[in-house]
Amino acid sequence: EVQLVESGGGLVQPGRSLRLSCAASGFTFDDYAMHWVRQAPGKGLEWVSGISWNSGSIGYADSVKGRFTISRDNAKNSLYLQMNSLRAEDTALYYCAKDIRVGYSSGWYFDLWGRGTLVTVSS
Amino acid sequence: EIVLTQSPATLSLSPGERATLSCRASQSVSSYLAWYQQKPGQAPRLLIYDASNRATGIPARFSGSGSGTDFTLTISSLEPEDFAVYYCQQRSNWQYTFGQGTKLEIK
């Protein structure tokens, strides 16, 4: 089955760290760029970060640049998001998403999504 | 940053009617625009990419048009399962933005 499964969310205090994981299955993971997209409760979608198929190209939203680090392990079909210096405004459901196109150095659109993992930043 | 503005914020229609949703970009995005549907408690689903290409498995009643700064998602005849929130999204080199969404509700 083609799917993405996120894990690692939870309740964390402001200023602390959290690492999210995304396990991919059912497709050739190392062919595609991958992304993290978040959605604050009751709000719209916000792209957070993306990584090319070979980790050679990476991008971040300005809101997380310098605090979050995306990475991937193609041998394990896994995507990660290391989140440091967390703030209340980082509270959201974090989705892992697959890019639609094969082998590009930058991303395009998101054609497969996980169900998300909830991150709550609060004291 | 390219800002996408969707209109209307809420659209109230009945099943069988035609829905027209708009997305305007603050600067040209060429044809690099996608549309997503999101139902409560679910992840978004890609409907349209490159402004007018239907994603895999998307019914033909969904169509997209436009280029540059003005884009439209049209649902030709609404089915009960089409009532949801719709987002547009643009892509540029590692900077992606979404519109704020249009809620399509049953009248």
gemmi code that builds the backbone of each chain (N, CA, C; Angstrom):
import gemmi

chains = {
    "A": [
        ("GLU", (0.841, -1.195, 0.000), (0.000, 0.000, 0.000), (0.876, 1.245, 0.000)),
        ("VAL", (0.499, 2.193, -0.829), (1.228, 3.453, -0.896), (0.805, 4.319, 0.280)),
        ("GLN", (1.747, 4.650, 1.169), (1.368, 5.461, 2.313), (2.564, 6.143, 2.960)),
        ("LEU", (2.227, 7.179, 3.726), (3.170, 7.899, 4.561), (2.616, 7.899, 5.972)),
        ("VAL", (3.475, 7.582, 6.934), (3.031, 7.534, 8.328), (3.978, 8.376, 9.172)),
        ("GLU", (3.431, 9.442, 9.738), (4.218, 10.334, 10.593), (4.179, 9.877, 12.045)),
        ("SER", (5.235, 10.232, 12.767), (5.294, 9.956, 14.195), (6.201, 10.980, 14.853)),
        ("GLY", (6.174, 10.999, 16.191), (7.086, 11.850, 16.933), (6.478, 13.108, 17.516)),
        ("GLY", (5.226, 13.373, 17.206), (4.592, 14.551, 17.753), (4.308, 14.399, 19.242)),
        ("GLY", (3.870, 15.491, 19.862), (3.540, 15.460, 21.274), (3.520, 16.843, 21.868)),
        ("LEU", (3.407, 16.871, 23.181), (3.398, 18.134, 23.927), (4.825, 18.461, 24.363)),
        ("VAL", (5.260, 19.664, 24.066), (6.628, 20.064, 24.395), (6.610, 21.504, 24.884)),
        ("GLN", (7.517, 21.828, 25.779), (7.595, 23.185, 26.314), (8.287, 24.127, 25.334)),
        ("PRO", (7.946, 25.397, 25.379), (8.641, 26.373, 24.526), (10.146, 26.322, 24.754)),
        ("GLY", (10.881, 26.415, 23.666), (12.333, 26.392, 23.719), (12.940, 25.002, 23.617)),
        ("ARG", (12.098, 23.981, 23.753), (12.615, 22.619, 23.684), (12.626, 22.110, 22.246)),
        ("SER", (13.047, 20.844, 22.084), (13.200, 20.249, 20.757), (12.306, 19.031, 20.595)),
        ("LEU", (12.089, 18.680, 19.336), (11.292, 17.505, 18.986), (11.746, 17.044, 17.621)),
        ("ARG", (11.726, 15.734, 17.396), (12.097, 15.201, 16.085), (10.934, 14.407, 15.522)),
        ("LEU", (10.465, 14.801, 14.361), (9.401, 14.087, 13.670), (9.992, 13.111, 12.662)),
        ("SER", (9.282, 12.014, 12.464), (9.680, 11.021, 11.462), (8.513, 10.731, 10.541)),
        ("CYS", (8.842, 10.304, 9.355), (7.825, 9.914, 8.372), (8.323, 8.647, 7.686)),
        ("ALA", (7.555, 7.573, 7.799), (7.904, 6.308, 7.159), (7.102, 6.158, 5.868)),
        ("ALA", (7.816, 5.938, 4.782), (7.179, 5.815, 3.472), (7.156, 4.357, 3.028)),
        ("SER", (6.114, 3.989, 2.324), (6.023, 2.641, 1.781), (5.176, 2.636, 0.518)),
        ("GLY", (5.402, 1.631, -0.322), (4.584, 1.443, -1.509), (5.035, 2.197, -2.737)),
        ("PHE", (6.121, 2.961, -2.648), (6.652, 3.656, -3.816), (8.174, 3.766, -3.662)),
        ("THR", (8.845, 4.149, -4.728), (10.298, 4.251, -4.711), (10.683, 5.572, -4.068)),
        ("PHE", (10.906, 5.512, -2.778), (11.107, 6.714, -1.956), (12.219, 7.596, -2.516)),
        ("ASP", (13.329, 7.011, -2.901), (14.484, 7.824, -3.284), (14.366, 8.425, -4.686)),
        ("ASP", (13.212, 8.297, -5.310), (12.953, 8.972, -6.590), (12.371, 10.371, -6.418)),
        ("TYR", (11.864, 10.670, -5.228), (11.029, 11.858, -5.062), (11.541, 12.817, -3.999)),
        ("ALA", (11.336, 14.114, -4.267), (11.475, 15.091, -3.201), (10.373, 14.857, -2.181)),
        ("MET", (10.643, 15.275, -0.948), (9.681, 15.121, 0.133), (9.564, 16.432, 0.897)),
        ("HIS", (8.422, 16.596, 1.564), (8.128, 17.868, 2.214), (7.456, 17.664, 3.567)),
        ("TRP", (7.528, 18.698, 4.375), (6.706, 18.826, 5.569), (5.796, 20.046, 5.386)),
        ("VAL", (4.526, 19.826, 5.659), (3.518, 20.886, 5.592), (2.753, 20.852, 6.908)),
        ("ARG", (2.478, 22.010, 7.473), (1.778, 22.027, 8.750), (0.471, 22.808, 8.669)),
        ("GLN", (-0.377, 22.527, 9.653), (-1.681, 23.180, 9.710), (-2.006, 23.446, 11.178)),
        ("ALA", (-1.987, 24.707, 11.557), (-2.369, 25.079, 12.912), (-3.852, 24.789, 13.109)),
        ("PRO", (-4.281, 24.547, 14.343), (-5.680, 24.201, 14.600), (-6.645, 25.226, 14.018)),
        ("GLY", (-7.547, 24.763, 13.164), (-8.550, 25.620, 12.560), (-8.040, 26.581, 11.502)),
        ("LYS", (-6.785, 26.408, 11.087), (-6.175, 27.337, 10.131), (-5.850, 26.649, 8.805)),
        ("GLY", (-5.198, 27.383, 7.916), (-4.852, 26.868, 6.604), (-3.532, 26.123, 6.596)),
        ("LEU", (-3.068, 25.824, 5.391), (-1.863, 25.028, 5.194), (-0.640, 25.919, 5.057)),
        ("GLU", (0.462, 25.473, 5.629), (1.727, 26.206, 5.533), (2.841, 25.219, 5.206)),
        ("TRP", (3.509, 25.411, 4.080), (4.678, 24.608, 3.758), (5.786, 24.960, 4.736)),
        ("VAL", (6.471, 23.929, 5.256), (7.506, 24.118, 6.260), (8.901, 23.911, 5.678)),
        ("SER", (9.080, 22.780, 4.997), (10.413, 22.444, 4.499), (10.308, 21.364, 3.449)),
        ("GLY", (11.313, 21.296, 2.579), (11.364, 20.263, 1.564), (12.793, 19.850, 1.291)),
        ("ILE", (12.963, 18.641, 0.748), (14.287, 18.094, 0.473), (14.229, 17.315, -0.830)),
        ("SER", (15.222, 17.497, -1.667), (15.247, 16.799, -2.947), (15.524, 15.316, -2.748)),
        ("TRP", (15.387, 14.559, -3.810), (15.487, 13.103, -3.738), (16.832, 12.628, -3.179)),
        ("ASN", (17.897, 13.400, -3.473), (19.240, 12.981, -3.059), (19.811, 13.852, -1.940)),
        ("SER", (18.937, 14.644, -1.306), (19.333, 15.570, -0.226), (20.239, 16.686, -0.713)),
        ("GLY", (20.386, 16.828, -2.020), (21.281, 17.847, -2.552), (20.710, 19.241, -2.522)),
        ("SER", (19.409, 19.354, -2.377), (18.752, 20.658, -2.359), (17.685, 20.659, -1.281)),
        ("ILE", (17.694, 21.703, -0.469), (16.791, 21.795, 0.679), (16.235, 23.210, 0.768)),
        ("GLY", (14.996, 23.317, 1.233), (14.403, 24.626, 1.434), (13.607, 24.678, 2.727)),
        ("TYR", (13.493, 25.901, 3.264), (12.744, 26.118, 4.502), (11.881, 27.361, 4.360)),
        ("ALA", (10.749, 27.336, 5.030), (9.971, 28.552, 5.165), (10.731, 29.518, 6.065)),
        ("ASP", (10.548, 30.798, 5.840), (11.237, 31.797, 6.663), (10.892, 31.641, 8.149)),
        ("SER", (9.688, 31.177, 8.428), (9.220, 31.065, 9.812), (9.975, 30.007, 10.616)),
        ("VAL", (10.662, 29.094, 9.939), (11.366, 28.020, 10.651), (12.860, 27.982, 10.350)),
        ("LYS", (13.303, 28.823, 9.425), (14.702, 28.806, 9.018), (15.602, 29.074, 10.216)),
        ("GLY", (16.638, 28.234, 10.354), (17.566, 28.368, 11.464), (17.158, 27.604, 12.711)),
        ("ARG", (15.910, 27.114, 12.744), (15.435, 26.356, 13.902), (15.128, 24.911, 13.553)),
        ("PHE", (14.647, 24.680, 12.334), (14.264, 23.336, 11.899), (15.284, 22.807, 10.892)),
        ("THR", (15.476, 21.481, 10.916), (16.368, 20.827, 9.955), (15.680, 19.602, 9.380)),
        ("ILE", (15.585, 19.561, 8.070), (14.991, 18.413, 7.388), (16.113, 17.476, 6.944)),
        ("SER", (15.815, 16.184, 6.949), (16.773, 15.204, 6.452), (16.003, 13.973, 5.993)),
        ("ARG", (16.699, 13.099, 5.312), (16.081, 11.860, 4.859), (17.116, 10.754, 4.868)),
        ("ASP", (16.627, 9.520, 4.995), (17.472, 8.336, 4.920), (16.828, 7.425, 3.878)),
        ("ASN", (17.351, 7.451, 2.677), (16.737, 6.681, 1.595), (16.833, 5.181, 1.841)),
        ("ALA", (17.850, 4.732, 2.560), (17.978, 3.307, 2.866), (16.858, 2.838, 3.793)),
        ("LYS", (16.331, 3.771, 4.581), (15.259, 3.429, 5.526), (13.900, 3.940, 5.068)),
        ("ASN", (13.836, 4.519, 3.871), (12.579, 5.091, 3.359), (11.938, 6.043, 4.369)),
        ("SER", (12.766, 6.898, 4.925), (12.292, 7.763, 6.005), (12.692, 9.213, 5.810)),
        ("LEU", (11.800, 10.083, 6.270), (11.995, 11.527, 6.252), (11.937, 12.011, 7.696)),
        ("TYR", (12.713, 13.048, 7.997), (12.775, 13.549, 9.358), (12.650, 15.069, 9.386)),
        ("LEU", (12.219, 15.570, 10.544), (12.225, 17.009, 10.785), (12.673, 17.227, 12.226)),
        ("GLN", (13.881, 17.778, 12.373), (14.391, 18.136, 13.693), (13.939, 19.561, 13.978)),
        ("MET", (13.189, 19.721, 15.062), (12.634, 21.032, 15.405), (13.241, 21.501, 16.720)),
        ("ASN", (13.989, 22.563, 16.664), (14.616, 23.139, 17.851), (13.994, 24.494, 18.179)),
        ("SER", (14.235, 24.958, 19.397), (13.754, 26.281, 19.837), (12.275, 26.463, 19.504)),
        ("LEU", (11.480, 25.483, 19.881), (10.066, 25.508, 19.519), (9.338, 26.662, 20.193)),
        ("ARG", (8.364, 27.189, 19.458), (7.555, 28.317, 19.915), (6.085, 27.925, 19.922)),
        ("ALA", (5.287, 28.682, 20.628), (3.854, 28.405, 20.666), (3.257, 28.407, 19.261)),
        ("GLU", (3.758, 29.282, 18.403), (3.212, 29.376, 17.052), (3.595, 28.202, 16.145)),
        ("ASP", (4.425, 27.291, 16.661), (4.736, 26.068, 15.914), (3.706, 24.976, 16.169)),
        ("THR", (2.770, 25.230, 17.068), (1.716, 24.267, 17.359), (0.896, 24.008, 16.105)),
        ("ALA", (0.842, 22.747, 15.681), (0.155, 22.417, 14.434), (0.150, 20.908, 14.234)),
        ("LEU", (-0.650, 20.491, 13.272), (-0.590, 19.135, 12.747), (0.443, 19.156, 11.630)),
        ("TYR", (1.445, 18.305, 11.740), (2.524, 18.278, 10.757), (2.317, 17.097, 9.819)),
        ("TYR", (2.186, 17.419, 8.530), (2.017, 16.409, 7.503), (3.334, 16.176, 6.766)),
        ("CYS", (3.591, 14.946, 6.480), (4.633, 14.545, 5.535), (3.963, 14.429, 4.170)),
        ("ALA", (4.616, 14.916, 3.130), (4.007, 14.894, 1.806), (5.038, 14.551, 0.740)),
        ("LYS", (4.612, 13.776, -0.223), (5.473, 13.341, -1.326), (5.308, 14.290, -2.514)),
        ("ASP", (6.394, 14.577, -3.162), (6.310, 15.392, -4.365), (5.787, 14.563, -5.531)),
        ("ILE", (5.212, 15.255, -6.493), (4.566, 14.555, -7.603), (5.533, 14.110, -8.690)),
        ("ARG", (6.687, 14.779, -8.784), (7.583, 14.526, -9.923), (8.854, 13.807, -9.496)),
        ("VAL", (9.378, 13.018, -10.427), (10.556, 12.200, -10.173), (11.821, 12.982, -10.484)),
        ("GLY", (12.770, 12.933, -9.535), (14.142, 13.288, -9.849), (14.487, 14.752, -10.004)),
        ("TYR", (13.600, 15.657, -9.644), (13.910, 17.069, -9.765), (14.694, 17.567, -8.540)),
        ("SER", (15.469, 18.614, -8.758), (16.249, 19.168, -7.651), (15.403, 20.071, -6.762)),
        ("SER", (14.260, 20.511, -7.245), (13.333, 21.265, -6.402), (11.962, 20.630, -6.516)),
        ("GLY", (11.089, 21.003, -5.635), (9.789, 20.364, -5.581), (8.744, 21.040, -6.425)),
        ("TRP", (7.592, 20.408, -6.489), (6.491, 20.889, -7.318), (5.195, 20.933, -6.528)),
        ("TYR", (4.518, 19.819, -6.424), (3.229, 19.744, -5.745), (3.211, 18.459, -4.931)),
        ("PHE", (2.186, 18.323, -4.108), (2.177, 17.260, -3.099), (1.047, 16.268, -3.391)),
        ("ASP", (1.411, 15.080, -3.877), (0.370, 14.176, -4.345), (0.076, 13.020, -3.402)),
        ("LEU", (0.813, 12.884, -2.321), (0.545, 11.870, -1.321), (0.852, 12.481, 0.038)),
        ("TRP", (-0.112, 12.353, 0.958), (0.009, 12.948, 2.282), (-0.186, 11.873, 3.345)),
        ("GLY", (0.524, 12.046, 4.450), (0.228, 11.223, 5.606), (-0.975, 11.783, 6.358)),
        ("ARG", (-1.279, 11.182, 7.491), (-2.406, 11.648, 8.304), (-1.985, 12.724, 9.293)),
        ("GLY", (-0.686, 12.919, 9.436), (-0.196, 13.992, 10.278), (0.129, 13.545, 11.693)),
        ("THR", (1.011, 14.323, 12.325), (1.328, 14.123, 13.735), (1.220, 15.485, 14.415)),
        ("LEU", (0.559, 15.520, 15.564), (0.250, 16.781, 16.230), (1.380, 17.207, 17.151)),
        ("VAL", (1.828, 18.429, 16.964), (2.838, 19.038, 17.830), (2.174, 20.178, 18.583)),
        ("THR", (2.260, 20.110, 19.902), (1.696, 21.164, 20.754), (2.822, 21.756, 21.587)),
        ("VAL", (3.025, 23.049, 21.436), (4.081, 23.735, 22.175), (3.419, 24.613, 23.233)),
        ("SER", (3.601, 24.202, 24.475), (2.938, 24.909, 25.567), (3.643, 24.603, 26.885)),
        ("SER", (3.628, 25.569, 27.769), (4.218, 25.356, 29.089), (3.178, 24.805, 30.065)),
    ],
    "B": [
        ("GLU", (7.883, 37.049, -1.019), (7.000, 35.888, -0.966), (5.760, 36.130, -1.826)),
        ("ILE", (5.396, 35.129, -2.589), (4.205, 35.223, -3.426), (2.974, 34.924, -2.578)),
        ("VAL", (2.046, 35.851, -2.569), (0.811, 35.696, -1.793), (-0.313, 35.258, -2.730)),
        ("LEU", (-1.030, 34.231, -2.302), (-2.191, 33.751, -3.046), (-3.460, 34.155, -2.301)),
        ("THR", (-4.375, 34.789, -3.012), (-5.631, 35.229, -2.413), (-6.790, 34.488, -3.064)),
        ("GLN", (-7.542, 33.762, -2.272), (-8.659, 32.985, -2.791), (-9.979, 33.708, -2.531)),
        ("SER", (-10.886, 33.555, -3.471), (-12.223, 34.125, -3.313), (-13.259, 33.221, -3.959)),
        ("PRO", (-14.478, 33.205, -3.396), (-14.819, 33.842, -2.127), (-14.273, 33.035, -0.954)),
        ("ALA", (-14.400, 33.560, 0.252), (-13.983, 32.804, 1.432), (-14.912, 31.618, 1.663)),
        ("THR", (-16.195, 31.840, 1.433), (-17.210, 30.802, 1.564), (-18.130, 30.852, 0.359)),
        ("LEU", (-18.475, 29.679, -0.143), (-19.361, 29.576, -1.304), (-20.470, 28.599, -0.937)),
        ("SER", (-21.696, 29.073, -0.984), (-22.855, 28.245, -0.621), (-23.610, 27.863, -1.878)),
        ("LEU", (-23.631, 26.571, -2.176), (-24.281, 26.071, -3.379), (-25.017, 24.771, -3.063)),
        ("SER", (-25.821, 24.347, -4.008), (-26.578, 23.099, -3.859), (-25.978, 22.015, -4.752)),
        ("PRO", (-26.161, 20.758, -4.379), (-25.719, 19.670, -5.269), (-26.311, 19.847, -6.663)),
        ("GLY", (-25.468, 19.567, -7.656), (-25.887, 19.723, -9.044), (-25.514, 21.063, -9.641)),
        ("GLU", (-25.256, 22.041, -8.804), (-24.858, 23.361, -9.301), (-23.380, 23.366, -9.695)),
        ("ARG", (-23.012, 24.428, -10.407), (-21.646, 24.630, -10.851), (-20.927, 25.532, -9.849)),
        ("ALA", (-19.704, 25.144, -9.472), (-18.900, 25.928, -8.537), (-17.698, 26.518, -9.254)),
        ("THR", (-17.451, 27.802, -8.990), (-16.293, 28.477, -9.563), (-15.511, 29.135, -8.437)),
        ("LEU", (-14.279, 28.674, -8.224), (-13.413, 29.171, -7.158), (-12.237, 29.892, -7.798)),
        ("SER", (-11.833, 30.995, -7.177), (-10.792, 31.832, -7.749), (-9.561, 31.869, -6.869)),
        ("CYS", (-8.402, 32.004, -7.500), (-7.125, 32.146, -6.804), (-6.306, 33.174, -7.573)),
        ("ARG", (-5.884, 34.216, -6.878), (-5.094, 35.281, -7.515), (-3.734, 35.373, -6.844)),
        ("ALA", (-2.679, 35.402, -7.652), (-1.309, 35.492, -7.154), (-0.810, 36.933, -7.172)),
        ("SER", (0.034, 37.271, -6.206), (0.548, 38.641, -6.092), (1.570, 38.968, -7.182)),
        ("GLN", (2.095, 37.946, -7.819), (2.941, 38.103, -9.004), (2.808, 36.840, -9.830)),
        ("SER", (3.268, 36.896, -11.060), (3.069, 35.762, -11.955), (3.721, 34.490, -11.417)),
        ("VAL", (2.965, 33.403, -11.499), (3.492, 32.081, -11.161), (3.486, 31.191, -12.397)),
        ("SER", (3.374, 31.812, -13.576), (3.280, 31.059, -14.826), (2.085, 30.087, -14.719)),
        ("SER", (2.321, 28.818, -14.965), (1.233, 27.835, -14.790), (1.493, 26.924, -13.594)),
        ("TYR", (2.379, 27.367, -12.695), (2.800, 26.518, -11.578), (1.850, 26.662, -10.396)),
        ("LEU", (0.653, 26.155, -10.594), (-0.369, 26.274, -9.559), (-1.126, 24.965, -9.421)),
        ("ALA", (-1.426, 24.628, -8.169), (-2.174, 23.409, -7.869), (-3.398, 23.749, -7.023)),
        ("TRP", (-4.342, 22.820, -7.023), (-5.545, 22.911, -6.186), (-5.663, 21.638, -5.355)),
        ("TYR", (-6.058, 21.815, -4.085), (-6.254, 20.711, -3.159), (-7.648, 20.805, -2.546)),
        ("GLN", (-8.152, 19.649, -2.176), (-9.414, 19.550, -1.445), (-9.104, 18.984, -0.065)),
        ("GLN", (-9.710, 19.564, 0.966), (-9.537, 19.018, 2.308), (-10.886, 18.909, 3.002)),
        ("LYS", (-11.173, 17.708, 3.454), (-12.390, 17.469, 4.233), (-12.027, 17.421, 5.710)),
        ("PRO", (-12.979, 17.682, 6.615), (-12.684, 17.702, 8.056), (-12.029, 16.405, 8.521)),
        ("GLY", (-10.941, 16.556, 9.273), (-10.262, 15.409, 9.837), (-9.430, 14.612, 8.845)),
        ("GLN", (-9.293, 15.118, 7.616), (-8.524, 14.409, 6.597), (-7.367, 15.257, 6.101)),
        ("ALA", (-6.383, 14.587, 5.530), (-5.290, 15.292, 4.868), (-5.787, 15.884, 3.552)),
        ("PRO", (-5.125, 16.906, 3.068), (-5.481, 17.440, 1.751), (-5.281, 16.404, 0.655)),
        ("ARG", (-6.024, 16.596, -0.438), (-5.900, 15.729, -1.607), (-5.629, 16.597, -2.825)),
        ("LEU", (-4.626, 16.224, -3.583), (-4.296, 16.977, -4.795), (-5.353, 16.741, -5.861)),
        ("LEU", (-5.898, 17.825, -6.396), (-6.904, 17.737, -7.461), (-6.314, 18.083, -8.827)),
        ("ILE", (-5.670, 19.229, -8.892), (-5.191, 19.816, -10.147), (-3.754, 20.275, -9.953)),
        ("TYR", (-2.904, 20.067, -10.947), (-1.549, 20.605, -10.898), (-1.200, 21.231, -12.244)),
        ("ASP", (-0.191, 22.067, -12.230), (0.170, 22.843, -13.425), (-1.061, 23.542, -14.007)),
        ("ALA", (-1.880, 24.050, -13.118), (-3.058, 24.871, -13.418), (-4.234, 24.117, -14.020)),
        ("SER", (-3.970, 23.088, -14.830), (-5.090, 22.488, -15.561), (-5.036, 20.972, -15.684)),
        ("ASN", (-4.031, 20.342, -15.102), (-3.916, 18.881, -15.193), (-4.559, 18.206, -13.994)),
        ("ARG", (-5.498, 17.310, -14.267), (-6.109, 16.569, -13.169), (-5.145, 15.519, -12.629)),
        ("ALA", (-5.092, 15.432, -11.295), (-4.272, 14.401, -10.667), (-4.924, 13.035, -10.860)),
        ("THR", (-4.155, 12.003, -10.586), (-4.628, 10.637, -10.768), (-5.889, 10.366, -9.962)),
        ("GLY", (-6.906, 9.853, -10.642), (-8.124, 9.454, -9.951), (-9.121, 10.561, -9.693)),
        ("ILE", (-8.830, 11.762, -10.144), (-9.744, 12.880, -9.902), (-10.829, 12.904, -10.972)),
        ("PRO", (-12.092, 13.006, -10.560), (-13.193, 12.973, -11.544), (-13.134, 14.131, -12.529)),
        ("ALA", (-13.695, 13.903, -13.687), (-13.644, 14.884, -14.771), (-14.468, 16.141, -14.478)),
        ("ARG", (-15.323, 16.093, -13.459), (-16.104, 17.300, -13.141), (-15.225, 18.414, -12.556)),
        ("PHE", (-14.013, 18.048, -12.131), (-13.067, 19.041, -11.633), (-12.180, 19.507, -12.796)),
        ("SER", (-12.089, 20.819, -12.971), (-11.204, 21.343, -13.998), (-10.555, 22.632, -13.496)),
        ("GLY", (-9.357, 22.895, -14.003), (-8.628, 24.094, -13.633), (-8.222, 24.868, -14.866)),
        ("SER", (-8.124, 26.189, -14.688), (-7.709, 27.033, -15.800), (-6.951, 28.241, -15.258)),
        ("GLY", (-6.297, 28.950, -16.172), (-5.595, 30.175, -15.816), (-4.100, 30.078, -16.016)),
        ("SER", (-3.473, 31.235, -15.953), (-2.015, 31.335, -15.999), (-1.631, 32.741, -15.557)),
        ("GLY", (-0.363, 32.888, -15.194), (0.079, 34.199, -14.737), (-0.348, 34.462, -13.301)),
        ("THR", (-1.362, 35.287, -13.119), (-1.802, 35.628, -11.763), (-3.234, 35.218, -11.439)),
        ("ASP", (-4.003, 34.791, -12.407), (-5.417, 34.497, -12.168), (-5.773, 33.065, -12.561)),
        ("PHE", (-6.336, 32.348, -11.596), (-6.623, 30.931, -11.772), (-8.028, 30.619, -11.279)),
        ("THR", (-8.595, 29.572, -11.865), (-9.958, 29.167, -11.512), (-10.038, 27.660, -11.386)),
        ("LEU", (-10.709, 27.211, -10.335), (-11.092, 25.805, -10.192), (-12.595, 25.739, -10.415)),
        ("THR", (-13.010, 24.880, -11.320), (-14.428, 24.724, -11.622), (-14.859, 23.302, -11.318)),
        ("ILE", (-15.972, 23.182, -10.612), (-16.609, 21.886, -10.405), (-17.919, 21.958, -11.163)),
        ("SER", (-18.053, 21.150, -12.206), (-19.130, 21.352, -13.176), (-20.518, 21.072, -12.595)),
        ("SER", (-20.611, 20.034, -11.784), (-21.897, 19.678, -11.182), (-21.602, 19.075, -9.815)),
        ("LEU", (-21.924, 19.793, -8.774), (-21.510, 19.402, -7.437), (-22.154, 18.107, -6.961)),
        ("GLU", (-21.300, 17.238, -6.454), (-21.750, 16.032, -5.777), (-21.701, 16.269, -4.269)),
        ("PRO", (-22.467, 15.508, -3.489), (-22.466, 15.728, -2.021), (-21.075, 15.653, -1.404)),
        ("GLU", (-20.207, 14.816, -1.957), (-18.866, 14.637, -1.393), (-17.905, 15.780, -1.750)),
        ("ASP", (-18.346, 16.733, -2.557), (-17.472, 17.832, -2.966), (-17.460, 18.982, -1.969)),
        ("PHE", (-18.337, 18.944, -0.994), (-18.399, 20.046, -0.042), (-17.251, 19.897, 0.950)),
        ("ALA", (-16.352, 20.870, 0.910), (-15.062, 20.773, 1.596), (-14.384, 22.144, 1.514)),
        ("VAL", (-13.145, 22.191, 1.989), (-12.327, 23.394, 1.835), (-11.332, 23.151, 0.692)),
        ("TYR", (-11.144, 24.164, -0.136), (-10.253, 24.075, -1.279), (-9.125, 25.098, -1.144)),
        ("TYR", (-7.915, 24.632, -1.400), (-6.735, 25.493, -1.333), (-6.026, 25.508, -2.679)),
        ("CYS", (-5.513, 26.669, -3.047), (-4.577, 26.723, -4.165), (-3.163, 26.806, -3.594)),
        ("GLN", (-2.193, 26.438, -4.400), (-0.785, 26.404, -3.967), (0.108, 26.719, -5.155)),
        ("GLN", (1.112, 27.566, -4.923), (2.073, 27.846, -5.986), (3.446, 27.320, -5.589)),
        ("ARG", (4.259, 27.079, -6.590), (5.595, 26.632, -6.303), (6.610, 27.525, -7.025)),
        ("SER", (7.621, 27.923, -6.306), (8.799, 28.527, -6.918), (9.969, 27.826, -6.252)),
        ("ASN", (11.159, 28.217, -6.519), (12.305, 27.428, -6.086), (12.364, 27.328, -4.563)),
        ("TRP", (11.826, 26.226, -4.039), (11.830, 25.944, -2.602), (11.118, 27.019, -1.783)),
        ("GLN", (10.137, 27.648, -2.391), (9.224, 28.513, -1.641), (7.823, 28.236, -2.156)),
        ("TYR", (7.024, 27.666, -1.295), (5.681, 27.261, -1.668), (4.698, 27.966, -0.764)),
        ("THR", (3.653, 28.494, -1.333), (2.628, 29.131, -0.526), (1.252, 28.628, -0.932)),
        ("PHE", (0.372, 28.637, 0.055), (-1.017, 28.250, -0.141), (-1.912, 29.484, -0.009)),
        ("GLY", (-3.032, 29.437, -0.682), (-4.062, 30.417, -0.410), (-4.711, 30.121, 0.938)),
        ("GLN", (-5.562, 31.031, 1.372), (-6.174, 30.883, 2.700), (-7.356, 29.931, 2.698)),
        ("GLY", (-7.778, 29.499, 1.520), (-8.846, 28.510, 1.412), (-10.209, 29.096, 1.074)),
        ("THR", (-10.991, 28.317, 0.372), (-12.408, 28.609, 0.117), (-13.219, 27.443, 0.661)),
        ("LYS", (-14.155, 27.768, 1.544), (-15.033, 26.727, 2.071), (-16.262, 26.613, 1.187)),
        ("LEU", (-16.460, 25.447, 0.629), (-17.623, 25.171, -0.208), (-18.641, 24.438, 0.661)),
        ("GLU", (-19.746, 25.114, 0.939), (-20.736, 24.545, 1.854), (-22.069, 24.328, 1.148)),
        ("ILE", (-22.839, 23.433, 1.720), (-24.154, 23.108, 1.153), (-25.152, 24.207, 1.499)),
        ("LYS", (-25.826, 24.682, 0.460), (-26.831, 25.727, 0.660), (-28.130, 25.128, 1.180)),
    ],
}
model = gemmi.Model(1)
for chain_id, residues in chains.items():
    chain = gemmi.Chain(chain_id)
    for i, (resn, *xyz) in enumerate(residues, 1):
        res = gemmi.Residue()
        res.name, res.seqid = resn, gemmi.SeqId(i, " ")
        for name, pos in zip(("N", "CA", "C"), xyz):
            atom = gemmi.Atom()
            atom.name, atom.element = name, gemmi.Element(name[0])
            atom.pos, atom.b_iso = gemmi.Position(*pos), 0.0
            res.add_atom(atom)
        chain.add_residue(res)
    model.add_chain(chain)
structure = gemmi.Structure()
structure.add_model(model)
structure.setup_entities()
